[in-house]
Amino acid sequence: MPDRETGTVKWFDASRSYGYVTRDQGGVIYVSYNSFRDKDSCFLVIGSRVEFVVVSTDAGTSVQDLTVIE
């Protein structure tokens, strides 16, 4: 399994369940409902710290297994 990364929520639209996370390793990455580990808690607060896995696919880069760091 790929290494987990961390980052900070830059922006998130709760009504549409998508947003952007600033990666600690640099850059900004798109997150969506499908990125969340727990589909029952698809809400992020700007400034929250998160942990996730970045996966490269034929369609591009995606985030999986996203969780809030407590």
Sequence and secondary structure as in RCSB ss.txt:
>XXXX:A:sequence
MPDRETGTVKWFDASRSYGYVTRDQGGVIYVSYNSFRDKDSCFLVIGSRVEFVVVSTDAGTSVQDLTVIE
>XXXX:A:secstr
   EEEEEEEEEETTTTEEEEEETTSSEEEEEGGGBSSTT     TT EEEEEEEEETTEEEEEEEEE  
